[in-house]
C-alpha cells in the first residue's frame, strides 16, 4: 500500500454507448474529494435498452439516480 499514490472511483451510466460520469471520488494522503456531475439526460430521451441499463445500475449497482436532485427538481 505504500506505493499507492491515490484511489480514484468513478460511477456512472452508459447511454448511447458513451460513459457518463455521475460521481467521481479521489482519495490520497493529501486529498479527499467527492464530486457529483449532472449528465442532464431526461428519462424520456433514453431508448429502452439505455433505460433498462440505467434502472439496473440504480437498483443493483451504485444507487445513483440518473441526474442529481438539483437537476431533477427543475
PQR file with spaces between the fields and no chain letter, atoms N, CA, C, O and H, PARSE charges and radii, in Angstrom:
ATOM       1  N    UNK     1       0.811   -1.194    0.000 -0.4000 1.5000
ATOM       2  CA   UNK     1       0.000    0.000    0.000 -0.0000 2.0000
ATOM       3  C    UNK     1       0.860    1.266    0.000  0.5500 1.7000
ATOM       4  O    UNK     1       0.360    2.336   -0.349 -0.5500 1.4000
ATOM       5  N    UNK     2       2.117    1.180    0.374 -0.4000 1.5000
ATOM       6  CA   UNK     2       2.965    2.377    0.407 -0.0000 2.0000
ATOM       7  C    UNK     2       3.168    2.965   -0.978  0.5500 1.7000
ATOM       8  O    UNK     2       3.447    4.157   -1.109 -0.5500 1.4000
ATOM       9  H    UNK     2       2.523    0.311    0.658  0.4000 1.0000
ATOM      10  N    UNK     3       3.030    2.139   -2.024 -0.4000 1.5000
ATOM      11  CA   UNK     3       3.266    2.597   -3.400 -0.0000 2.0000
ATOM      12  C    UNK     3       2.030    3.201   -4.068  0.5500 1.7000
ATOM      13  O    UNK     3       2.119    3.701   -5.190 -0.5500 1.4000
ATOM      14  H    UNK     3       2.804    1.171   -1.918  0.4000 1.0000
ATOM      15  N    UNK     4       0.895    3.159   -3.402 -0.4000 1.5000
ATOM      16  CA   UNK     4      -0.326    3.714   -3.981 -0.0000 2.0000
ATOM      17  C    UNK     4      -0.373    5.209   -3.688  0.5500 1.7000
ATOM      18  O    UNK     4      -0.312    5.622   -2.530 -0.5500 1.4000
ATOM      19  H    UNK     4       0.823    2.753   -2.491  0.4000 1.0000
ATOM      20  N    UNK     5      -0.483    6.020   -4.742 -0.4000 1.5000
ATOM      21  CA   UNK     5      -0.492    7.477   -4.560 -0.0000 2.0000
ATOM      22  C    UNK     5      -1.903    8.024   -4.428  0.5500 1.7000
ATOM      23  O    UNK     5      -2.089    9.097   -3.853 -0.5500 1.4000
ATOM      24  H    UNK     5      -0.532    5.685   -5.683  0.4000 1.0000
ATOM      25  N    UNK     6      -2.919    7.308   -4.950 -0.4000 1.5000
ATOM      26  CA   UNK     6      -4.305    7.760   -4.845 -0.0000 2.0000
ATOM      27  C    UNK     6      -5.239    6.638   -5.270  0.5500 1.7000
ATOM      28  O    UNK     6      -4.846    5.716   -5.984 -0.5500 1.4000
ATOM      29  H    UNK     6      -2.768    6.436   -5.417  0.4000 1.0000
ATOM      30  N    UNK     7      -6.462    6.733   -4.822 -0.4000 1.5000
ATOM      31  CA   UNK     7      -7.518    5.826   -5.259 -0.0000 2.0000
ATOM      32  C    UNK     7      -8.573    6.687   -5.942  0.5500 1.7000
ATOM      33  O    UNK     7      -9.022    7.692   -5.391 -0.5500 1.4000
ATOM      34  H    UNK     7      -6.781    7.482   -4.242  0.4000 1.0000
ATOM      35  N    UNK     8      -8.960    6.284   -7.140 -0.4000 1.5000
ATOM      36  CA   UNK     8      -9.962    7.009   -7.906 -0.0000 2.0000
ATOM      37  C    UNK     8     -11.128    6.063   -8.173  0.5500 1.7000
ATOM      38  O    UNK     8     -10.934    4.935   -8.628 -0.5500 1.4000
ATOM      39  H    UNK     8      -8.595    5.467   -7.588  0.4000 1.0000
ATOM      40  N    UNK     9     -12.332    6.530   -7.888 -0.4000 1.5000
ATOM      41  CA   UNK     9     -13.545    5.744   -8.105 -0.0000 2.0000
ATOM      42  C    UNK     9     -14.506    6.582   -8.934  0.5500 1.7000
ATOM      43  O    UNK     9     -14.817    7.717   -8.573 -0.5500 1.4000
ATOM      44  H    UNK     9     -12.489    7.446   -7.518  0.4000 1.0000
ATOM      45  N    UNK    10     -14.976    6.024  -10.044 -0.4000 1.5000
ATOM      46  CA   UNK    10     -15.906    6.730  -10.925 -0.0000 2.0000
ATOM      47  C    UNK    10     -17.148    5.862  -11.084  0.5500 1.7000
ATOM      48  O    UNK    10     -17.054    4.673  -11.392 -0.5500 1.4000
ATOM      49  H    UNK    10     -14.722    5.102  -10.337  0.4000 1.0000
ATOM      50  N    UNK    11     -18.309    6.468  -10.869 -0.4000 1.5000
ATOM      51  CA   UNK    11     -19.588    5.787  -11.049 -0.0000 2.0000
ATOM      52  C    UNK    11     -20.379    6.543  -12.095  0.5500 1.7000
ATOM      53  O    UNK    11     -20.262    7.764  -12.206 -0.5500 1.4000
ATOM      54  H    UNK    11     -18.385    7.433  -10.619  0.4000 1.0000
ATOM      55  N    UNK    12     -21.177    5.832  -12.857 -0.4000 1.5000
ATOM      56  CA   UNK    12     -21.996    6.496  -13.865 -0.0000 2.0000
ATOM      57  C    UNK    12     -22.820    5.514  -14.654  0.5500 1.7000
ATOM      58  O    UNK    12     -23.143    4.424  -14.182 -0.5500 1.4000
ATOM      59  H    UNK    12     -21.272    4.841  -12.768  0.4000 1.0000
ATOM      60  N    UNK    13     -23.158    5.915  -15.868 -0.4000 1.5000
ATOM      61  CA   UNK    13     -24.035    5.138  -16.722 -0.0000 2.0000
ATOM      62  C    UNK    13     -23.514    5.140  -18.147  0.5500 1.7000
ATOM      63  O    UNK    13     -22.895    6.108  -18.589 -0.5500 1.4000
ATOM      64  H    UNK    13     -22.896    6.800  -16.252  0.4000 1.0000
ATOM      65  N    UNK    14     -23.767    4.048  -18.866 -0.4000 1.5000
ATOM      66  CA   UNK    14     -23.550    4.020  -20.307 -0.0000 2.0000
ATOM      67  C    UNK    14     -24.870    4.390  -20.986  0.5500 1.7000
ATOM      68  O    UNK    14     -25.881    3.709  -20.810 -0.5500 1.4000
ATOM      69  H    UNK    14     -24.270    3.262  -18.507  0.4000 1.0000
ATOM      70  N    UNK    15     -24.848    5.461  -21.754 -0.4000 1.5000
ATOM      71  CA   UNK    15     -26.007    5.904  -22.531 -0.0000 2.0000
ATOM      72  C    UNK    15     -25.521    6.152  -23.948  0.5500 1.7000
ATOM      73  O    UNK    15     -24.552    6.880  -24.162 -0.5500 1.4000
ATOM      74  H    UNK    15     -24.027    6.013  -21.898  0.4000 1.0000
ATOM      75  N    UNK    16     -26.194    5.550  -24.907 -0.4000 1.5000
ATOM      76  CA   UNK    16     -25.785    5.646  -26.319 -0.0000 2.0000
ATOM      77  C    UNK    16     -24.324    5.242  -26.503  0.5500 1.7000
ATOM      78  O    UNK    16     -23.584    5.887  -27.246 -0.5500 1.4000
ATOM      79  H    UNK    16     -26.981    4.959  -24.732  0.4000 1.0000
ATOM      80  N    UNK    17     -23.914    4.173  -25.823 -0.4000 1.5000
ATOM      81  CA   UNK    17     -22.550    3.620  -25.888 -0.0000 2.0000
ATOM      82  C    UNK    17     -21.485    4.595  -25.403  0.5500 1.7000
ATOM      83  O    UNK    17     -20.313    4.446  -25.749 -0.5500 1.4000
ATOM      84  H    UNK    17     -24.514    3.649  -25.220  0.4000 1.0000
ATOM      85  N    UNK    18     -21.869    5.583  -24.615 -0.4000 1.5000
ATOM      86  CA   UNK    18     -20.934    6.557  -24.060 -0.0000 2.0000
ATOM      87  C    UNK    18     -21.070    6.553  -22.535  0.5500 1.7000
ATOM      88  O    UNK    18     -22.180    6.597  -22.005 -0.5500 1.4000
ATOM      89  H    UNK    18     -22.821    5.704  -24.334  0.4000 1.0000
ATOM      90  N    UNK    19     -19.928    6.500  -21.833 -0.4000 1.5000
ATOM      91  CA   UNK    19     -19.972    6.509  -20.381 -0.0000 2.0000
ATOM      92  C    UNK    19     -20.154    7.931  -19.879  0.5500 1.7000
ATOM      93  O    UNK    19     -19.362    8.820  -20.194 -0.5500 1.4000
ATOM      94  H    UNK    19     -19.026    6.464  -22.263  0.4000 1.0000
ATOM      95  N    UNK    20     -21.208    8.137  -19.094 -0.4000 1.5000
ATOM      96  CA   UNK    20     -21.493    9.434  -18.497 -0.0000 2.0000
ATOM      97  C    UNK    20     -21.161    9.364  -17.009  0.5500 1.7000
ATOM      98  O    UNK    20     -21.741    8.568  -16.271 -0.5500 1.4000
ATOM      99  H    UNK    20     -21.851    7.415  -18.839  0.4000 1.0000
ATOM     100  N    UNK    21     -20.232   10.195  -16.581 -0.4000 1.5000
ATOM     101  CA   UNK    21     -19.817   10.209  -15.175 -0.0000 2.0000
ATOM     102  C    UNK    21     -20.913   10.855  -14.345  0.5500 1.7000
ATOM     103  O    UNK    21     -21.398   11.938  -14.671 -0.5500 1.4000
ATOM     104  H    UNK    21     -19.760   10.842  -17.180  0.4000 1.0000
ATOM     105  N    UNK    22     -21.294   10.187  -13.282 -0.4000 1.5000
ATOM     106  CA   UNK    22     -22.289   10.717  -12.355 -0.0000 2.0000
ATOM     107  C    UNK    22     -21.637   11.127  -11.037  0.5500 1.7000
ATOM     108  O    UNK    22     -22.064   12.084  -10.392 -0.5500 1.4000
ATOM     109  H    UNK    22     -20.901    9.307  -13.018  0.4000 1.0000
ATOM     110  N    UNK    23     -20.587   10.383  -10.642 -0.4000 1.5000
ATOM     111  CA   UNK    23     -19.882   10.690   -9.396 -0.0000 2.0000
ATOM     112  C    UNK    23     -18.416   10.297   -9.541  0.5500 1.7000
ATOM     113  O    UNK    23     -18.095    9.248  -10.099 -0.5500 1.4000
ATOM     114  H    UNK    23     -20.240    9.605  -11.165  0.4000 1.0000
ATOM     115  N    UNK    24     -17.539   11.146   -9.034 -0.4000 1.5000
ATOM     116  CA   UNK    24     -16.094   10.904   -9.057 -0.0000 2.0000
ATOM     117  C    UNK    24     -15.559   11.121   -7.652  0.5500 1.7000
ATOM     118  O    UNK    24     -15.839   12.143   -7.026 -0.5500 1.4000
ATOM     119  H    UNK    24     -17.800   11.998   -8.580  0.4000 1.0000
ATOM     120  N    UNK    25     -14.794   10.168   -7.161 -0.4000 1.5000
ATOM     121  CA   UNK    25     -14.177   10.288   -5.843 -0.0000 2.0000
ATOM     122  C    UNK    25     -12.678   10.030   -5.967  0.5500 1.7000
ATOM     123  O    UNK    25     -12.249    9.109   -6.662 -0.5500 1.4000
ATOM     124  H    UNK    25     -14.566    9.338   -7.670  0.4000 1.0000
ATOM     125  N    UNK    26     -11.893   10.856   -5.282 -0.4000 1.5000
ATOM     126  CA   UNK    26     -10.438   10.711   -5.250 -0.0000 2.0000
ATOM     127  C    UNK    26      -9.995   10.794   -3.798  0.5500 1.7000
ATOM     128  O    UNK    26     -10.381   11.707   -3.067 -0.5500 1.4000
ATOM     129  H    UNK    26     -12.242   11.604   -4.718  0.4000 1.0000
ATOM     130  N    UNK    27      -9.186    9.834   -3.394 -0.4000 1.5000
ATOM     131  CA   UNK    27      -8.632    9.828   -2.045 -0.0000 2.0000
ATOM     132  C    UNK    27      -7.132    9.593   -2.153  0.5500 1.7000
ATOM     133  O    UNK    27      -6.685    8.643   -2.795 -0.5500 1.4000
ATOM     134  H    UNK    27      -8.872    9.093   -3.988  0.4000 1.0000
ATOM     135  N    UNK    28      -6.366   10.465   -1.522 -0.4000 1.5000
ATOM     136  CA   UNK    28      -4.916   10.326   -1.451 -0.0000 2.0000
ATOM     137  C    UNK    28      -4.485   10.829   -0.077  0.5500 1.7000
ATOM     138  O    UNK    28      -5.312   11.334    0.683 -0.5500 1.4000
ATOM     139  H    UNK    28      -6.729   11.237   -1.001  0.4000 1.0000
ATOM     140  N    UNK    29      -3.220   10.697    0.244 -0.4000 1.5000
ATOM     141  CA   UNK    29      -2.768   11.216    1.533 -0.0000 2.0000
ATOM     142  C    UNK    29      -3.022   12.723    1.693  0.5500 1.7000
ATOM     143  O    UNK    29      -3.139   13.207    2.818 -0.5500 1.4000
ATOM     144  H    UNK    29      -2.549   10.286   -0.373  0.4000 1.0000
ATOM     145  N    UNK    30      -3.108   13.464    0.589 -0.4000 1.5000
ATOM     146  CA   UNK    30      -3.268   14.914    0.654 -0.0000 2.0000
ATOM     147  C    UNK    30      -4.617   15.415    0.165  0.5500 1.7000
ATOM     148  O    UNK    30      -4.875   16.618    0.227 -0.5500 1.4000
ATOM     149  H    UNK    30      -3.013   13.071   -0.326  0.4000 1.0000
ATOM     150  N    UNK    31      -5.480   14.541   -0.315 -0.4000 1.5000
ATOM     151  CA   UNK    31      -6.721   14.985   -0.938 -0.0000 2.0000
ATOM     152  C    UNK    31      -7.840   13.993   -0.686  0.5500 1.7000
ATOM     153  O    UNK    31      -7.637   12.780   -0.748 -0.5500 1.4000
ATOM     154  H    UNK    31      -5.271   13.565   -0.366  0.4000 1.0000
ATOM     155  N    UNK    32      -9.010   14.514   -0.405 -0.4000 1.5000
ATOM     156  CA   UNK    32     -10.214   13.697   -0.288 -0.0000 2.0000
ATOM     157  C    UNK    32     -11.328   14.476   -0.979  0.5500 1.7000
ATOM     158  O    UNK    32     -11.753   15.521   -0.488 -0.5500 1.4000
ATOM     159  H    UNK    32      -9.175   15.499   -0.355  0.4000 1.0000
ATOM     160  N    UNK    33     -11.797   13.974   -2.111 -0.4000 1.5000
ATOM     161  CA   UNK    33     -12.743   14.709   -2.935 -0.0000 2.0000
ATOM     162  C    UNK    33     -13.833   13.773   -3.430  0.5500 1.7000
ATOM     163  O    UNK    33     -13.553   12.661   -3.876 -0.5500 1.4000
ATOM     164  H    UNK    33     -11.452   13.125   -2.510  0.4000 1.0000
ATOM     165  N    UNK    34     -15.067   14.226   -3.350 -0.4000 1.5000
ATOM     166  CA   UNK    34     -16.186   13.516   -3.952 -0.0000 2.0000
ATOM     167  C    UNK    34     -17.042   14.550   -4.672  0.5500 1.7000
ATOM     168  O    UNK    34     -17.536   15.499   -4.062 -0.5500 1.4000
ATOM     169  H    UNK    34     -15.295   15.129   -2.987  0.4000 1.0000
ATOM     170  N    UNK    35     -17.210   14.356   -5.971 -0.4000 1.5000
ATOM     171  CA   UNK    35     -17.919   15.342   -6.789 -0.0000 2.0000
ATOM     172  C    UNK    35     -19.011   14.650   -7.593  0.5500 1.7000
ATOM     173  O    UNK    35     -18.771   13.626   -8.233 -0.5500 1.4000
ATOM     174  H    UNK    35     -16.809   13.586   -6.466  0.4000 1.0000
ATOM     175  N    UNK    36     -20.214   15.221   -7.555 -0.4000 1.5000
ATOM     176  CA   UNK    36     -21.308   14.725   -8.389 -0.0000 2.0000
ATOM     177  C    UNK    36     -21.372   15.532   -9.676  0.5500 1.7000
ATOM     178  O    UNK    36     -21.047   16.719   -9.697 -0.5500 1.4000
ATOM     179  H    UNK    36     -20.409   16.054   -7.036  0.4000 1.0000
ATOM     180  N    UNK    37     -21.796   14.874  -10.748 -0.4000 1.5000
ATOM     181  CA   UNK    37     -21.972   15.525  -12.039 -0.0000 2.0000
ATOM     182  C    UNK    37     -23.382   15.263  -12.536  0.5500 1.7000
ATOM     183  O    UNK    37     -23.995   14.252  -12.193 -0.5500 1.4000
ATOM     184  H    UNK    37     -22.060   13.909  -10.731  0.4000 1.0000
ATOM     185  N    UNK    38     -23.888   16.174  -13.341 -0.4000 1.5000
ATOM     186  CA   UNK    38     -25.194   16.031  -13.958 -0.0000 2.0000
ATOM     187  C    UNK    38     -25.026   15.722  -15.437  0.5500 1.7000
ATOM     188  O    UNK    38     -24.543   16.572  -16.185 -0.5500 1.4000
ATOM     189  H    UNK    38     -23.390   16.995  -13.620  0.4000 1.0000
ATOM     190  N    UNK    39     -25.410   14.535  -15.879 -0.4000 1.5000
ATOM     191  CA   UNK    39     -25.363   14.282  -17.311 -0.0000 2.0000
ATOM     192  C    UNK    39     -26.467   15.028  -18.064  0.5500 1.7000
ATOM     193  O    UNK    39     -26.447   15.096  -19.293 -0.5500 1.4000
ATOM     194  H    UNK    39     -25.802   13.844  -15.272  0.4000 1.0000
ATOM     195  N    UNK    40     -27.434   15.591  -17.318 -0.4000 1.5000
ATOM     196  CA   UNK    40     -28.544   16.354  -17.911 -0.0000 2.0000
ATOM     197  C    UNK    40     -29.298   15.563  -18.969  0.5500 1.7000
ATOM     198  O    UNK    40     -29.599   16.073  -20.049 -0.5500 1.4000
ATOM     199  H    UNK    40     -27.450   15.536  -16.320  0.4000 1.0000
ATOM     200  N    UNK    41     -29.594   14.324  -18.647 -0.4000 1.5000
ATOM     201  CA   UNK    41     -30.353   13.442  -19.526 -0.0000 2.0000
ATOM     202  C    UNK    41     -31.758   13.300  -18.958  0.5500 1.7000
ATOM     203  O    UNK    41     -31.928   13.108  -17.754 -0.5500 1.4000
ATOM     204  H    UNK    41     -29.350   13.910  -17.770  0.4000 1.0000
ATOM     205  N    UNK    42     -32.749   13.391  -19.809 -0.4000 1.5000
ATOM     206  CA   UNK    42     -34.134   13.185  -19.392 -0.0000 2.0000
ATOM     207  C    UNK    42     -34.516   11.730  -19.646  0.5500 1.7000
ATOM     208  O    UNK    42     -34.110   11.135  -20.645 -0.5500 1.4000
ATOM     209  H    UNK    42     -32.610   13.547  -20.787  0.4000 1.0000
ATOM     210  N    UNK    43     -35.298   11.168  -18.733 -0.4000 1.5000
ATOM     211  CA   UNK    43     -35.724    9.780  -18.870 -0.0000 2.0000
ATOM     212  C    UNK    43     -36.383    9.533  -20.224  0.5500 1.7000
ATOM     213  O    UNK    43     -36.184    8.478  -20.825 -0.5500 1.4000
ATOM     214  H    UNK    43     -35.627   11.651  -17.922  0.4000 1.0000
ATOM     215  N    UNK    44     -37.163   10.492  -20.706 -0.4000 1.5000
ATOM     216  CA   UNK    44     -37.875   10.324  -21.984 -0.0000 2.0000
ATOM     217  C    UNK    44     -36.931   10.283  -23.179  0.5500 1.7000
ATOM     218  O    UNK    44     -37.320    9.825  -24.254 -0.5500 1.4000
ATOM     219  H    UNK    44     -37.325   11.349  -20.218  0.4000 1.0000
ATOM     220  N    UNK    45     -35.704   10.750  -23.012 -0.4000 1.5000
ATOM     221  CA   UNK    45     -34.729   10.745  -24.102 -0.0000 2.0000
ATOM     222  C    UNK    45     -33.989    9.412  -24.233  0.5500 1.7000
ATOM     223  O    UNK    45     -33.256    9.206  -25.200 -0.5500 1.4000
ATOM     224  H    UNK    45     -35.388   11.122  -22.139  0.4000 1.0000
ATOM     225  N    UNK    46     -34.172    8.515  -23.276 -0.4000 1.5000
ATOM     226  CA   UNK    46     -33.475    7.227  -23.295 -0.0000 2.0000
ATOM     227  C    UNK    46     -34.230    6.217  -24.152  0.5500 1.7000
ATOM     228  O    UNK    46     -35.459    6.151  -24.120 -0.5500 1.4000
ATOM     229  H    UNK    46     -34.767    8.683  -22.490  0.4000 1.0000
ATOM     230  N    UNK    47     -33.476    5.432  -24.919 -0.4000 1.5000
ATOM     231  CA   UNK    47     -34.124    4.316  -25.608 -0.0000 2.0000
ATOM     232  C    UNK    47     -34.352    3.205  -24.581  0.5500 1.7000
ATOM     233  O    UNK    47     -33.853    3.296  -23.460 -0.5500 1.4000
ATOM     234  H    UNK    47     -32.478    5.485  -24.946  0.4000 1.0000
ATOM     235  N    UNK    48     -35.079    2.185  -24.936 -0.4000 1.5000
ATOM     236  CA   UNK    48     -35.464    1.137  -23.983 -0.0000 2.0000
ATOM     237  C    UNK    48     -34.248    0.445  -23.376  0.5500 1.7000
ATOM     238  O    UNK    48     -34.232    0.178  -22.174 -0.5500 1.4000
ATOM     239  H    UNK    48     -35.485    2.112  -25.847  0.4000 1.0000
ATOM     240  N    UNK    49     -33.234    0.150  -24.181 -0.4000 1.5000
ATOM     241  CA   UNK    49     -32.037   -0.520  -23.683 -0.0000 2.0000
ATOM     242  C    UNK    49     -31.300    0.356  -22.653  0.5500 1.7000
ATOM     243  O    UNK    49     -30.915   -0.127  -21.588 -0.5500 1.4000
ATOM     244  H    UNK    49     -33.247    0.366  -25.157  0.4000 1.0000
ATOM     245  N    UNK    50     -31.109    1.634  -22.973 -0.4000 1.5000
ATOM     246  CA   UNK    50     -30.429    2.541  -22.047 -0.0000 2.0000
ATOM     247  C    UNK    50     -31.259    2.752  -20.776  0.5500 1.7000
ATOM     248  O    UNK    50     -30.709    2.823  -19.677 -0.5500 1.4000
ATOM     249  H    UNK    50     -31.422    2.027  -23.838  0.4000 1.0000
ATOM     250  N    UNK    51     -32.564    2.850  -20.929 -0.4000 1.5000
ATOM     251  CA   UNK    51     -33.457    2.986  -19.776 -0.0000 2.0000
ATOM     252  C    UNK    51     -33.274    1.803  -18.826  0.5500 1.7000
ATOM     253  O    UNK    51     -33.138    1.986  -17.616 -0.5500 1.4000
ATOM     254  H    UNK    51     -33.011    2.793  -21.822  0.4000 1.0000
ATOM     255  N    UNK    52     -33.272    0.586  -19.382 -0.4000 1.5000
ATOM     256  CA   UNK    52     -33.107   -0.616  -18.560 -0.0000 2.0000
ATOM     257  C    UNK    52     -31.725   -0.665  -17.914  0.5500 1.7000
ATOM     258  O    UNK    52     -31.598   -1.099  -16.769 -0.5500 1.4000
ATOM     259  H    UNK    52     -33.383    0.437  -20.365  0.4000 1.0000
ATOM     260  N    UNK    53     -30.691   -0.229  -18.628 -0.4000 1.5000
ATOM     261  CA   UNK    53     -29.343   -0.205  -18.077 -0.0000 2.0000
ATOM     262  C    UNK    53     -29.249    0.769  -16.909  0.5500 1.7000
ATOM     263  O    UNK    53     -28.684    0.438  -15.867 -0.5500 1.4000
ATOM     264  H    UNK    53     -30.795    0.123  -19.558  0.4000 1.0000
ATOM     265  N    UNK    54     -29.797    1.963  -17.078 -0.4000 1.5000
ATOM     266  CA   UNK    54     -29.766    2.974  -16.015 -0.0000 2.0000
ATOM     267  C    UNK    54     -30.531    2.478  -14.794  0.5500 1.7000
ATOM     268  O    UNK    54     -30.048    2.609  -13.669 -0.5500 1.4000
ATOM     269  H    UNK    54     -30.256    2.232  -17.925  0.4000 1.0000
ATOM     270  N    UNK    55     -31.714    1.911  -14.999 -0.4000 1.5000
ATOM     271  CA   UNK    55     -32.507    1.390  -13.879 -0.0000 2.0000
ATOM     272  C    UNK    55     -31.760    0.267  -13.154  0.5500 1.7000
ATOM     273  O    UNK    55     -31.781    0.198  -11.925 -0.5500 1.4000
ATOM     274  H    UNK    55     -32.107    1.804  -15.913  0.4000 1.0000
ATOM     275  N    UNK    56     -31.102   -0.610  -13.915 -0.4000 1.5000
ATOM     276  CA   UNK    56     -30.346   -1.708  -13.301 -0.0000 2.0000
ATOM     277  C    UNK    56     -29.200   -1.158  -12.452  0.5500 1.7000
ATOM     278  O    UNK    56     -29.000   -1.606  -11.323 -0.5500 1.4000
ATOM     279  H    UNK    56     -31.085   -0.554  -14.913  0.4000 1.0000
ATOM     280  N    UNK    57     -28.458   -0.205  -12.977 -0.4000 1.5000
ATOM     281  CA   UNK    57     -27.349    0.384  -12.213 -0.0000 2.0000
ATOM     282  C    UNK    57     -27.853    1.053  -10.944  0.5500 1.7000
ATOM     283  O    UNK    57     -27.246    0.917   -9.882 -0.5500 1.4000
ATOM     284  H    UNK    57     -28.620    0.159  -13.894  0.4000 1.0000
ATOM     285  N    UNK    58     -28.961    1.774  -11.054 -0.4000 1.5000
ATOM     286  CA   UNK    58     -29.539    2.437   -9.888 -0.0000 2.0000
ATOM     287  C    UNK    58     -29.984    1.420   -8.838  0.5500 1.7000
ATOM     288  O    UNK    58     -29.684    1.571   -7.653 -0.5500 1.4000
ATOM     289  H    UNK    58     -29.453    1.885  -11.917  0.4000 1.0000
ATOM     290  N    UNK    59     -30.694    0.393   -9.275 -0.4000 1.5000
ATOM     291  CA   UNK    59     -31.267   -0.580   -8.336 -0.0000 2.0000
ATOM     292  C    UNK    59     -30.274   -1.603   -7.816  0.5500 1.7000
ATOM     293  O    UNK    59     -30.416   -2.063   -6.683 -0.5500 1.4000
ATOM     294  H    UNK    59     -30.938    0.270  -10.237  0.4000 1.0000
ATOM     295  N    UNK    60     -29.267   -1.977   -8.607 -0.4000 1.5000
ATOM     296  CA   UNK    60     -28.427   -3.116   -8.250 -0.0000 2.0000
ATOM     297  C    UNK    60     -26.929   -2.833   -8.172  0.5500 1.7000
ATOM     298  O    UNK    60     -26.179   -3.673   -7.674 -0.5500 1.4000
ATOM     299  H    UNK    60     -29.152   -1.603   -9.527  0.4000 1.0000
ATOM     300  N    UNK    61     -26.470   -1.670   -8.652 -0.4000 1.5000
ATOM     301  CA   UNK    61     -25.025   -1.442   -8.708 -0.0000 2.0000
ATOM     302  C    UNK    61     -24.592   -0.322   -7.776  0.5500 1.7000
ATOM     303  O    UNK    61     -23.929   -0.586   -6.773 -0.5500 1.4000
ATOM     304  H    UNK    61     -27.079   -0.988   -9.056  0.4000 1.0000
ATOM     305  N    UNK    62     -24.946    0.911   -8.075 -0.4000 1.5000
ATOM     306  CA   UNK    62     -24.420    2.017   -7.270 -0.0000 2.0000
ATOM     307  C    UNK    62     -25.478    2.885   -6.604  0.5500 1.7000
ATOM     308  O    UNK    62     -25.136    3.662   -5.712 -0.5500 1.4000
ATOM     309  H    UNK    62     -25.485    1.126   -8.889  0.4000 1.0000
ATOM     310  N    UNK    63     -26.728    2.792   -6.987 -0.4000 1.5000
ATOM     311  CA   UNK    63     -27.787    3.536   -6.318 -0.0000 2.0000
ATOM     312  C    UNK    63     -27.868    5.013   -6.664  0.5500 1.7000
ATOM     313  O    UNK    63     -28.614    5.755   -6.026 -0.5500 1.4000
ATOM     314  H    UNK    63     -27.006    2.161   -7.711  0.4000 1.0000
ATOM     315  N    UNK    64     -27.109    5.454   -7.670 -0.4000 1.5000
ATOM     316  CA   UNK    64     -27.154    6.859   -8.078 -0.0000 2.0000
ATOM     317  C    UNK    64     -28.278    7.061   -9.086  0.5500 1.7000
ATOM     318  O    UNK    64     -28.453    6.267  -10.010 -0.5500 1.4000
ATOM     319  H    UNK    64     -26.503    4.851   -8.189  0.4000 1.0000
ATOM     320  N    UNK    65     -29.041    8.144   -8.891 -0.4000 1.5000
ATOM     321  CA   UNK    65     -30.088    8.468   -9.848 -0.0000 2.0000
ATOM     322  C    UNK    65     -29.462    8.975  -11.143  0.5500 1.7000
ATOM     323  O    UNK    65     -28.269    9.275  -11.194 -0.5500 1.4000
ATOM     324  H    UNK    65     -28.899    8.789   -8.140  0.4000 1.0000
ATOM     325  N    UNK    66     -30.273    9.065  -12.176 -0.4000 1.5000
ATOM     326  CA   UNK    66     -29.771    9.499  -13.476 -0.0000 2.0000
ATOM     327  C    UNK    66     -29.173   10.898  -13.403  0.5500 1.7000
ATOM     328  O    UNK    66     -28.119   11.152  -13.986 -0.5500 1.4000
ATOM     329  H    UNK    66     -31.242    8.821  -12.135  0.4000 1.0000
ATOM     330  N    UNK    67     -29.831   11.801  -12.699 -0.4000 1.5000
ATOM     331  CA   UNK    67     -29.357   13.171  -12.515 -0.0000 2.0000
ATOM     332  C    UNK    67     -29.354   13.500  -11.030  0.5500 1.7000
ATOM     333  O    UNK    67     -30.040   12.850  -10.242 -0.5500 1.4000
ATOM     334  H    UNK    67     -30.687   11.594  -12.226  0.4000 1.0000
ATOM     335  N    UNK    68     -28.593   14.497  -10.659 -0.4000 1.5000
ATOM     336  CA   UNK    68     -28.598   14.909   -9.259 -0.0000 2.0000
ATOM     337  C    UNK    68     -29.938   15.523   -8.905  0.5500 1.7000
ATOM     338  O    UNK    68     -30.704   15.890   -9.796 -0.5500 1.4000
ATOM     339  H    UNK    68     -28.036   15.025  -11.300  0.4000 1.0000
ATOM     340  N    UNK    69     -30.227   15.638   -7.644 -0.4000 1.5000
ATOM     341  CA   UNK    69     -31.515   16.150   -7.182 -0.0000 2.0000
ATOM     342  C    UNK    69     -31.760   17.564   -7.697  0.5500 1.7000
ATOM     343  O    UNK    69     -32.883   17.899   -8.072 -0.5500 1.4000
ATOM     344  H    UNK    69     -29.605   15.340   -6.921  0.4000 1.0000
ATOM     345  N    UNK    70     -30.725   18.393   -7.718 -0.4000 1.5000
ATOM     346  CA   UNK    70     -30.916   19.783   -8.148 -0.0000 2.0000
ATOM     347  C    UNK    70     -31.422   19.855   -9.590  0.5500 1.7000
ATOM     348  O    UNK    70     -32.232   20.727   -9.905 -0.5500 1.4000
ATOM     349  H    UNK    70     -29.812   18.121   -7.413  0.4000 1.0000
ATOM     350  N    UNK    71     -30.970   18.967  -10.468 -0.4000 1.5000
ATOM     351  CA   UNK    71     -31.419   18.969  -11.852 -0.0000 2.0000
ATOM     352  C    UNK    71     -32.801   18.337  -11.954  0.5500 1.7000
ATOM     353  O    UNK    71     -33.652   18.809  -12.708 -0.5500 1.4000
ATOM     354  H    UNK    71     -30.312   18.259  -10.212  0.4000 1.0000
ATOM     355  N    UNK    72     -33.022   17.266  -11.190 -0.4000 1.5000
ATOM     356  CA   UNK    72     -34.291   16.537  -11.271 -0.0000 2.0000
ATOM     357  C    UNK    72     -35.469   17.405  -10.825  0.5500 1.7000
ATOM     358  O    UNK    72     -36.597   17.187  -11.267 -0.5500 1.4000
ATOM     359  H    UNK    72     -32.331   16.883  -10.577  0.4000 1.0000
ATOM     360  N    UNK    73     -35.219   18.381   -9.959 -0.4000 1.5000
ATOM     361  CA   UNK    73     -36.299   19.234   -9.458 -0.0000 2.0000
ATOM     362  C    UNK    73     -36.700   20.293  -10.471  0.5500 1.7000
ATOM     363  O    UNK    73     -37.775   20.876  -10.330 -0.5500 1.4000
ATOM     364  H    UNK    73     -34.302   18.558   -9.601  0.4000 1.0000
ATOM     365  N    UNK    74     -35.899   20.566  -11.472 -0.4000 1.5000
ATOM     366  CA   UNK    74     -36.196   21.628  -12.439 -0.0000 2.0000
ATOM     367  C    UNK    74     -37.190   21.179  -13.469  0.5500 1.7000
ATOM     368  O    UNK    74     -37.550   21.951  -14.357 -0.5500 1.4000
ATOM     369  H    UNK    74     -35.026   20.092  -11.587  0.4000 1.0000
